[in-house]
């Protein structure tokens, strides 16, 4: 069976406008090159992972201007 990397227009879905999906530019501090700095807001959870004789500490961080469902796990230095 031969596979090719061509997609067809019929596979695309129509965009459904979501009025809640709006970026408030006054809240974000955007740099001239288009990047912005993430600032931690809360530490939601801590955990320690044991990997043989290595101890890895992680924290779940809620970032400023993002909701708790967008929190990420970060390693502690």
Buried (B, 14 or more C-beta within 10 A) or exposed (E): EEEEEEEEEEEEEEEEEEEEEEEEEEEEEEEEEEEEEEEEBEEEEEEEEEEEEEEEEBBBBBBBEEEEEEBEEBEEE
